[in-house]
Amino acid sequence: MYIAIVDDEPDILEMVSINLKKSGYDVDGFLDAGGFYEALKRKKPDLVVLDLMLPDDDGLEICKKLKADTATSDIPIIILSAKSDESDKIVGLELGADDYVTKPFSPKELVARVKAILRRKERKEVSKTIVVGSEIVVDEKKYEVSVSGEKLNLTTTEFRILALLASKKGIVFSRDQILDHLWGDEKIVIDRTIDMHIKNLRKKLGEHAHFIKNLRGIGYKIEE
């Protein structure tokens, strides 16, 4: 597994790199966005650890660019930042980041989070196609969703939430149940994260967003 770390603090870059390499990962570190973008043209990482405060670009913009490009939208991103305000975390998660770690942090905890995300990425779903409302097609084998024949650019988390809801139409899933499906015993995010992903998912579904129903205080379901 290849991991790219983007952080303008040499000490942090070295510390994270050493700990990830000890865990058996292939690691490259970048002190700025420019170097990362150049490397991205040659090799696609399996995960990116991304600082928000960079000298040549904003980390949130990098996250946004990666998630907007179909070639890189499936790369998990862990944001690493000194910004600990809830609003910063919410923005990062809304842009598609899979996790948000604040500085100072425990290298061992960061490695554990990296392992958890990569394990989830590797898990194979049962191969089948689910159709919602005749227009939305969820292909679990290809990890693709299309609407009226056009492929949607979903993050891995958005896809898995939609696939879960679509697998049992009419059944309400609580936020905790959705978190358990996504994370299992490795759950390290708050239930509000689900609301952010649902919001993004509805936006991408456009006129078909009405299939996702919200039962206030309970959870979400897909209803045709």
NURO-890439 format. One line per field, with one value per residue (C-alpha): residue in three letters; chain; x, z, y. Coordinates in Angstrom, 2 decimals, m for minus. Example, Ala and Ser with C-alpha at 12.3 -4.5 7.8 and 13.67 -1.06 7.14 Angstrom:
<sites>
rest <- [ALA / SER] $
kette <- [A / A] $
u <- [12.30 / 13.67] $
w <- [7.80 / 7.14] $
v <- [m4.50 / m1.06] $
</sites>
This chain:
<sites>
rest <- [MET / TYR / ILE / ALA / ILE / VAL / ASP / ASP / GLU / PRO / ASP / ILE / LEU / GLU / MET / VAL / SER / ILE / ASN / LEU / LYS / LYS / SER / GLY / TYR / ASP / VAL / ASP / GLY / PHE / LEU / ASP / ALA / GLY / GLY / PHE / TYR / GLU / ALA / LEU / LYS / ARG / LYS / LYS / PRO / ASP / LEU / VAL / VAL / LEU / ASP / LEU / MET / LEU / PRO / ASP / ASP / ASP / GLY / LEU / GLU / ILE / CYS / LYS / LYS / LEU / LYS / ALA / ASP / THR / ALA / THR / SER / ASP / ILE / PRO / ILE / ILE / ILE / LEU / SER / ALA / LYS / SER / ASP / GLU / SER / ASP / LYS / ILE / VAL / GLY / LEU / GLU / LEU / GLY / ALA / ASP / ASP / TYR / VAL / THR / LYS / PRO / PHE / SER / PRO / LYS / GLU / LEU / VAL / ALA / ARG / VAL / LYS / ALA / ILE / LEU / ARG / ARG / LYS / GLU / ARG / LYS / GLU / VAL / SER / LYS / THR / ILE / VAL / VAL / GLY / SER / GLU / ILE / VAL / VAL / ASP / GLU / LYS / LYS / TYR / GLU / VAL / SER / VAL / SER / GLY / GLU / LYS / LEU / ASN / LEU / THR / THR / THR / GLU / PHE / ARG / ILE / LEU / ALA / LEU / LEU / ALA / SER / LYS / LYS / GLY / ILE / VAL / PHE / SER / ARG / ASP / GLN / ILE / LEU / ASP / HIS / LEU / TRP / GLY / ASP / GLU / LYS / ILE / VAL / ILE / ASP / ARG / THR / ILE / ASP / MET / HIS / ILE / LYS / ASN / LEU / ARG / LYS / LYS / LEU / GLY / GLU / HIS / ALA / HIS / PHE / ILE / LYS / ASN / LEU / ARG / GLY / ILE / GLY / TYR / LYS / ILE / GLU / GLU] $
kette <- [A / A / A / A / A / A / A / A / A / A / A / A / A / A / A / A / A / A / A / A / A / A / A / A / A / A / A / A / A / A / A / A / A / A / A / A / A / A / A / A / A / A / A / A / A / A / A / A / A / A / A / A / A / A / A / A / A / A / A / A / A / A / A / A / A / A / A / A / A / A / A / A / A / A / A / A / A / A / A / A / A / A / A / A / A / A / A / A / A / A / A / A / A / A / A / A / A / A / A / A / A / A / A / A / A / A / A / A / A / A / A / A / A / A / A / A / A / A / A / A / A / A / A / A / A / A / A / A / A / A / A / A / A / A / A / A / A / A / A / A / A / A / A / A / A / A / A / A / A / A / A / A / A / A / A / A / A / A / A / A / A / A / A / A / A / A / A / A / A / A / A / A / A / A / A / A / A / A / A / A / A / A / A / A / A / A / A / A / A / A / A / A / A / A / A / A / A / A / A / A / A / A / A / A / A / A / A / A / A / A / A / A / A / A / A / A / A / A / A / A / A / A / A / A] $
u <- [0.00 / 1.31 / 0.62 / 1.32 / 1.87 / 1.55 / 2.72 / 4.97 / 6.47 / 9.57 / 9.51 / 5.91 / 6.52 / 9.46 / 7.64 / 4.55 / 6.67 / 8.79 / 5.77 / 3.93 / 7.03 / 7.42 / 3.91 / 4.97 / 3.62 / 5.35 / 5.50 / 6.38 / 6.40 / 5.78 / 6.38 / 4.03 / 1.11 / 3.20 / 5.43 / 2.42 / 0.59 / 3.66 / 4.00 / 0.29 / 0.77 / 3.18 / 1.66 / m1.76 / m1.66 / m3.92 / m4.38 / m3.37 / m2.51 / m3.12 / m2.22 / m4.52 / m1.92 / 0.45 / 2.67 / 1.35 / m2.23 / m5.00 / m5.45 / m9.23 / m8.82 / m6.58 / m9.20 / m11.88 / m9.82 / m9.08 / m12.73 / m13.92 / m11.68 / m12.99 / m9.40 / m8.71 / m12.14 / m11.81 / m8.56 / m9.22 / m8.03 / m7.07 / m6.83 / m4.05 / m4.40 / m3.78 / m7.29 / m9.44 / m12.67 / m15.74 / m16.53 / m13.16 / m13.79 / m17.26 / m15.97 / m13.28 / m15.74 / m18.24 / m15.56 / m15.15 / m12.34 / m12.59 / m11.12 / m9.83 / m6.92 / m5.90 / m2.36 / m0.74 / m1.55 / m0.36 / 1.57 / 0.28 / m3.32 / m2.77 / m1.33 / m4.32 / m6.68 / m4.77 / m5.00 / m8.72 / m9.51 / m7.38 / m8.96 / m12.40 / m11.25 / m10.07 / m13.22 / m15.10 / m18.82 / m21.18 / m21.44 / m24.87 / m26.69 / m29.45 / m31.90 / m33.72 / m36.65 / m35.59 / m33.02 / m30.47 / m28.26 / m25.90 / m23.20 / m21.52 / m18.95 / m17.62 / m18.31 / m20.20 / m23.51 / m25.18 / m28.25 / m30.06 / m26.97 / m24.50 / m21.91 / m21.94 / m18.69 / m19.21 / m16.68 / m16.23 / m18.20 / m21.08 / m21.25 / m21.34 / m24.11 / m26.22 / m25.59 / m26.62 / m29.86 / m30.68 / m30.05 / m33.10 / m35.58 / m38.10 / m36.03 / m34.85 / m31.19 / m30.18 / m27.02 / m25.33 / m26.26 / m24.81 / m21.64 / m21.35 / m21.70 / m18.97 / m16.58 / m17.53 / m15.51 / m13.10 / m15.69 / m13.81 / m16.21 / m19.33 / m22.84 / m23.15 / m20.69 / m23.47 / m25.63 / m22.78 / m22.32 / m26.08 / m26.19 / m23.42 / m25.06 / m28.40 / m26.71 / m25.06 / m28.30 / m29.98 / m33.64 / m33.47 / m32.46 / m36.06 / m35.58 / m33.49 / m35.89 / m34.93 / m36.93 / m36.19 / m34.52 / m34.38 / m32.28 / m32.46 / m34.05 / m34.62 / m38.25 / m39.55] $
w <- [0.00 / m1.01 / 1.18 / 0.33 / 3.17 / 2.46 / 5.32 / 5.35 / 8.76 / 8.17 / 11.69 / 11.37 / 7.86 / 9.08 / 12.17 / 10.24 / 7.48 / 9.92 / 11.77 / 8.59 / 7.12 / 10.34 / 9.68 / 6.24 / 4.04 / 1.03 / 1.86 / 0.09 / 1.85 / 0.30 / 1.84 / m0.58 / m2.91 / m6.05 / m5.32 / m4.44 / m7.68 / m9.74 / m7.99 / m8.43 / m12.20 / m11.89 / m9.10 / m7.46 / m3.67 / m1.76 / 0.90 / 1.46 / 4.80 / 4.14 / 6.13 / 5.72 / 6.05 / 3.08 / 1.58 / m1.98 / m1.68 / 0.83 / 2.03 / 1.70 / m1.95 / m2.54 / m0.96 / m3.12 / m6.31 / m5.54 / m4.85 / m7.96 / m10.29 / m11.20 / m11.38 / m7.73 / m6.07 / m4.52 / m2.68 / 1.10 / 2.73 / 6.36 / 7.14 / 9.59 / 10.99 / 13.91 / 13.32 / 15.95 / 15.58 / 14.84 / 11.82 / 10.23 / 10.78 / 9.28 / 6.17 / 5.70 / 6.03 / 3.75 / 1.07 / 1.23 / 3.73 / 5.50 / 8.79 / 10.58 / 13.05 / 15.03 / 16.02 / 18.35 / 17.76 / 18.64 / 15.75 / 16.87 / 16.73 / 13.26 / 12.05 / 13.56 / 11.68 / 8.44 / 8.91 / 9.67 / 6.54 / 4.28 / 5.72 / 4.94 / 1.43 / 0.86 / 2.07 / m0.77 / m1.04 / m2.35 / m6.10 / m7.25 / m8.94 / m7.20 / m9.02 / m7.30 / m9.03 / m12.44 / m12.88 / m10.12 / m10.61 / m7.83 / m9.00 / m5.90 / m7.88 / m9.70 / m6.82 / m9.27 / m9.24 / m12.37 / m12.78 / m16.13 / m17.58 / m16.33 / m13.73 / m10.46 / m8.87 / m5.34 / m2.56 / m1.15 / 1.97 / m0.03 / m2.18 / 0.80 / 2.50 / m0.67 / m1.25 / 2.33 / 2.15 / m1.31 / m0.20 / 2.07 / 0.61 / 3.08 / 6.10 / 8.36 / 9.35 / 12.41 / 12.29 / 14.62 / 12.34 / 9.35 / 11.31 / 12.32 / 8.67 / 7.61 / 10.50 / 12.62 / 15.82 / 14.36 / 14.54 / 15.20 / 13.97 / 15.35 / 14.12 / 12.68 / 10.04 / 8.50 / 8.05 / 6.17 / 3.82 / 3.24 / 2.41 / m0.18 / m1.56 / m2.03 / m3.78 / m6.25 / m6.85 / m7.82 / m8.76 / m7.55 / m4.01 / m2.83 / m2.66 / 0.49 / 3.35 / 6.73 / 9.75 / 12.31 / 15.40 / 13.93 / 10.76 / 6.99 / 4.45 / 0.71 / m0.31 / m3.87] $
v <- [0.00 / 3.42 / 6.46 / 10.11 / 12.59 / 16.31 / 18.55 / 21.61 / 20.79 / 18.62 / 17.14 / 15.99 / 14.72 / 12.64 / 11.35 / 10.23 / 8.70 / 6.69 / 5.32 / 4.35 / 2.71 / 0.69 / m0.61 / m1.81 / 0.97 / 2.50 / 6.20 / 9.47 / 12.82 / 16.24 / 19.67 / 21.43 / 20.84 / 21.30 / 18.33 / 16.19 / 17.06 / 16.17 / 12.81 / 12.16 / 12.17 / 9.24 / 7.17 / 7.07 / 6.69 / 4.31 / 7.01 / 10.63 / 12.24 / 15.93 / 19.03 / 22.05 / 24.82 / 24.57 / 27.28 / 27.03 / 25.77 / 25.27 / 21.69 / 21.92 / 22.95 / 19.94 / 17.70 / 19.29 / 18.80 / 15.15 / 14.34 / 16.21 / 14.19 / 10.72 / 9.45 / 10.33 / 10.57 / 7.11 / 7.93 / 8.06 / 11.28 / 11.88 / 15.58 / 16.45 / 19.95 / 22.28 / 23.64 / 21.97 / 23.97 / 21.87 / 24.05 / 23.18 / 19.49 / 19.73 / 21.50 / 18.86 / 15.99 / 17.69 / 17.92 / 14.15 / 13.57 / 10.22 / 11.39 / 14.49 / 14.35 / 17.43 / 18.39 / 17.50 / 13.85 / 10.37 / 8.75 / 5.35 / 6.60 / 8.03 / 4.72 / 2.91 / 5.20 / 4.66 / 0.89 / 1.06 / 3.08 / 0.87 / m2.29 / m0.93 / m0.07 / m3.63 / m5.34 / m6.93 / m6.42 / m9.11 / m8.59 / m7.45 / m4.59 / m2.67 / m0.42 / 2.42 / 4.08 / 2.69 / 5.49 / 4.90 / 1.83 / 0.74 / m1.70 / m3.10 / m5.07 / m2.01 / 0.39 / 2.58 / 4.42 / 5.74 / 7.92 / 7.79 / 6.11 / 8.71 / 7.73 / 9.69 / 10.79 / 9.47 / 9.03 / 5.53 / 6.44 / 7.97 / 4.85 / 2.50 / 4.50 / 4.52 / 0.79 / 0.00 / 1.99 / 0.61 / m2.99 / m2.87 / m0.40 / 0.91 / m0.14 / 2.68 / 2.65 / 4.65 / 6.73 / 4.25 / 1.35 / 3.18 / 3.96 / 0.30 / m0.73 / 1.70 / 1.32 / m1.71 / m1.90 / 0.63 / 3.40 / 6.65 / 9.36 / 11.00 / 10.26 / 13.79 / 12.67 / 10.58 / 13.68 / 15.38 / 12.43 / 12.16 / 15.88 / 15.44 / 12.31 / 14.05 / 16.94 / 14.57 / 12.66 / 15.94 / 15.48 / 11.89 / 12.88 / 12.47 / 8.69 / 9.19 / 9.87 / 11.32 / 10.24 / 12.91 / 11.53 / 8.02 / 7.76 / 7.30 / 5.01 / 4.69 / 4.62 / 4.38] $
</sites>
